[in-house]
Amino acid sequence: MDSEDSTPEEVRRATDACLRLLAVRARSRHELLTALERKGFPEPVREAALEKVKGWGYLDDERFARERAAVLLQRGKYGPQAVRQRLQAHGLSREEAHAAVSAASESVEFDAEAAARQVLERRGLLGRTLEPKEKARAGRLLVSRGFSSDVIQRVLGDGTLEPSGLDD
């Protein structure tokens, strides 16, 4: 596909490829652009196909980000920071990701403490007194899931996340 001008047939094939990907799940512009690039479509063809799909209302990064953030927050497995990172991995800017997480947090009435407790409960780290090493493990788990240090401290009841003791 070395032709400089995009042919209607190439644009149709690229548009069809976009629609097949979008039929599986919502995607960001960046994801579709990357997929078309991997399939070997030249830049003018990629842009023309994305404009068509956007014109039909199937491609809207802002809507994608809000909906994806809402789904991830509702699942209760991740904190806001992890959700922002996942949105950025989909090609959204830091600002777009932050705005989407803020909007989704409000719309789903996200409670970070409740979500953090849910994560710990799934791992059997809630409802009992934790040994220092378990508390440290719980803290690291919550950090890796994108919860803030304030939330972690409130949930674990102690600011120290590192185990201490003679056996270290």
N, C-alpha and C positions, 0 to 999 in steps of 0.2 A: 504494500500500500504506500508506494512512494509518490503517488500523484499529489501535487500541491493543492489542487482544487478537490473539494469533497463532492463526490457524486451522490445523487439522491439515493442510490442503492446502498452505498456505504453508510450514509446517515441512517437509513431505515434499519440496516443490520445492527448498527450501534444502538439505536433507539430500542430495538427489540431486546438486545442484550440487557439494557438498563431495566426495561420492564420485567424481564425474567427475574433479575436480581431483586427488584422491588416487590415482586409477587411473593417472595419468600419472607422478607421483612423490610421494614423501613431502613433507609440508608442515607448517609450524609453525601453531600456533593463530592467530597474528597474520596469517599469509598467508591463511588461510581466512576469517578475520573480515573482512579487507580486501576479499577477492574478493566475499563476500556483500554487503558494504556497497556496493561498486561496482554490483552487480546490483540494488540498490534494496530489499533486504529490511530490514524494520524491526528494531530492536535485539532485541526479545523473540524474534522468529523466528530471528535469527542465533544467539542464545544457546541456544535450544532445539535447533537443528540441530547446533551444536557439541557440546552435551552428549550427544546421541544418538551421534554419530560417536565421541566419546571413550569412551562406554560400550561401544561395540563393539570398542574397542581399536585403532581406526585413527588416533587422534590422541593423541600422547604427545610433548610437546616435548623431554623429557629424552632419550628414545630417538632422536628425530629429530636432535637436536644431536650426540649421540655418533656416530651412523651417518654423518651429513654430514661431521663433522670427520674421521672415519676415512677416508672416501673422498677428501677433499681432501688429507689428509696423505699417503696412499698414492700419489697421483698424482705427488707430488714436485715440484709446480709452485709450492707456497706454503709459507711458514714459518708457525709457530704464530700470530704476530700477525695475519697476513692471514686465516687461517682464523677466528680469533676475530671479526674485523671482518665477515666474511661471515655468520657466525652471528648477529651482532647486527643485520645488515641483514635477517635473516629474522624479526626481532622478539624475539629472545632477550635477556635481560639480560646485562650484562657478567659477572656471577657465573656464570650458566648457561653462557655461552660458554666462560669460563675452565675451568670444571669439565669440560665436554665435551671440550675440546682436551687437557686433562691426561689424562683417561681414554682418549681415542683414541690419544694419543701412546704410552701404555704398551701398549695392546692391539695396535697395529700395529708396535710397536718402532721408532718414528720416530727417524731419525738426521738431525738438522738439517744437519750438515755435509755428509753424503752428498747430501741433497736440494739444498742450495745448489750443490754441485759439479755436480749433474745439470742444474740451471737454467743454469749457466754453460756447460756442455758443449753444450747445445742451441743456444746462441748463438755457439758457436765461441770462447769466452773461457776455455777450460781447456786445459791441456797444453802451454802455451807461455808465454814471458815476455811480460807485457803492458806496453805503453807506458803512461806515466802517465795519459794521457787514456782509454785502454781500461780501465785499472784503476779509474779514477773511474766510468766508465760501468758496469762490472761491479758496483761497490759500490752505485751508485744502483739498478741493477736488483734486487739482492738486498734492499735496503731496501724497494723498492716491492712486493716479493713477501713481505714480512713476516718477514724473518730478522733476528735480533738482531745488534747491533754486535759482540758477542763472536764469533759464528759467522762473520760477514763478515771480521773481522780474522783469524781462524784460516784461513779458506779463501783469502783474498787475501794473507795473510802480511804485511800492512802496515796500520797503523791509519789512514793517510792515504787518504781517498777522493777528494780533490780533486786534479786535475792541477796540476802546477807546471811552470814553465818560462818561458823568455823570450817565447815566442809567445802567451802568454795576454793 
